[in-house]
């Protein structure tokens, strides 16, 4: 039984960063759920295991991975893997092709095409289950691949604060003696003293009254 899938996933990094990760076969294999590289024979050949759940059955495949193509100019990779489960009742193989398409300086697309073939006990679960399983595995792989990209991104260096403008420097460094003198408060206007004015007017009226009543002696 064979299942063919073509998928495209957005990635949170430039095409160059994604391609650098794709060339790390051990890291790429670690992004696949249940997969683990156990031995590196040479740069093109590896041994490993893959644990997969097929419906009610849990199968662990032991096998080999071969790097068929690694093209830096096209940022493309082609792998072939094959293995048998530990009980000997099933066999599986996969041809995987992937390449990176740039989008902008901070993002790209991971485009993949895979063909999965199974035989033996695993083939009895049907094409629909196999297609759903392969789709879930690719979705988890893309999520893990994106997480690896984020972890490998260089940390942004915080920029130092910008120097103050000349006017701001003068305002902050001027000595206290040069500060403008405080504005003197205006003197309060004296309020009118009502009783005092009345008493002064009364005394002035008495003096004028006595002055008019006095007559000169003969």
Secondary structure by P-SEA (a helix, b strand, c coil): cbbbbbbbbbbcccaaaaaaaaaaaaaaaaaccccccccccccccccbbbbbbcccbbbbbbbccccccccccccbbbbbbbbbcccccccbbbbbbbbbbbcccccbbbbbcbbbbbccccccccaaaaaaaaaaaaaaaaaaaaaaaaaacccccccccccccaaaaaaacccccccccccccccccccccaaaaaaaaaaaaaaaaaaaaccccc
